[in-house]
Amino acid sequence: MSSDIIHFDETQLPMMKIYDFPSGPYPTRVRIALAEKKLQSRVQFVMVDLYKGEHKKPEFIAQKNYSGTLPVLELDDGTLVAECTAITEYLDALDGEPTLTGRTPLEKGLIHMMNKRAELELLDAISVYFHHSTPGLGPDVEIYQNPEWGFRQRDKALRGMQYFDDVLKRQPFVAGEAFSMADIAVIGGLIFASIVKLPVPPKYEALQAWYARMQERPSVKNQPAFSVLTATSD
Ligand code: GTS
C-alpha cells in the first residue's frame, strides 16, 4: 500500500507565521506540536497581547481569525488556519515523523476522540471558568461574565481530571500506546489548570505521573508557559 506521508526537507518549507501568546495554554499546544515536528525554525511568531484585547480588535477578527482567539497559522500565500487541532493536523501532515494525529484509521479516530474530550472536559471548561469566574483578561476584555456558569465548568474540569486519571491507569498515553495530539491537549488543560490555581488532586496519581513524564519531553519542558508558571507560583 502506498503511503500518503510526504517526507521532505523542512528547510525548503516557506516560512509560516503564528499569531501567538507565548505562555498561553492553547498557543502552547501548537508550540509543542512544532517542537515535536522540529519545525520551529520555519515559523515567525507574532505576539498578540491578549491582556490588551488585541485579539478582539475588529481588524484581527476581520483579517486573521473570526473567532478572535489564538493561535492562528498564516502560510506564505496568506492562507489562515485557526484552531489548535486544525493547525496540528496541518503541521502533522507536512511530514511523517513523529506522527501526532495517527497512522491507521483506528489511531486517527481514537486520537481525534481523545483530543476532543481533552478540549470539552478539561481545556475549554477551564477556559470558561477563567473568563467567567475570575478576573480573566481584565475588565476591558471580559465584557460579559457569568460566574455561575464558570463555576459549573470548573467542576466539570475536575471531573475531567478524574476521567483522564482513569484513562491513564490503563494506558501510557491519552489515546493509547503512543504520544499524540491528545496528550498535547491534556497538557494544555493542565497548564490552564495551574494558571487558574486548580491543581490536580493528589489522589489522581496516574494523571500526576503522566504529567511529570510529559514535562520531561524536550518539546514540552522548554515551553515559556512553564517558566511563567514557575515565576508566578506562590
Ligand atoms: N478552540 C480554540 C483553539 O483550539 O484554538 C480556542 C483558542 C483559545 O481559546 N485561545 C486562547 C484565547 O485566544 C489563548 S490562551 O488563553 O490559551 O492564551 N483566549 C482569549 C479569549 O478572549 O478567549
Boltz pocket constraint, residues with backbone or C-beta under 6 A from the ligand:
constraints:
  - pocket:
      binder: B
      contacts: [[A, 21], [A, 23], [A, 24], [A, 25], [A, 26], [A, 27], [A, 50], [A, 55], [A, 68], [A, 69], [A, 70], [A, 71], [A, 82], [A, 83], [A, 84], [A, 85], [A, 127], [A, 137]]
      max_distance: 6.0
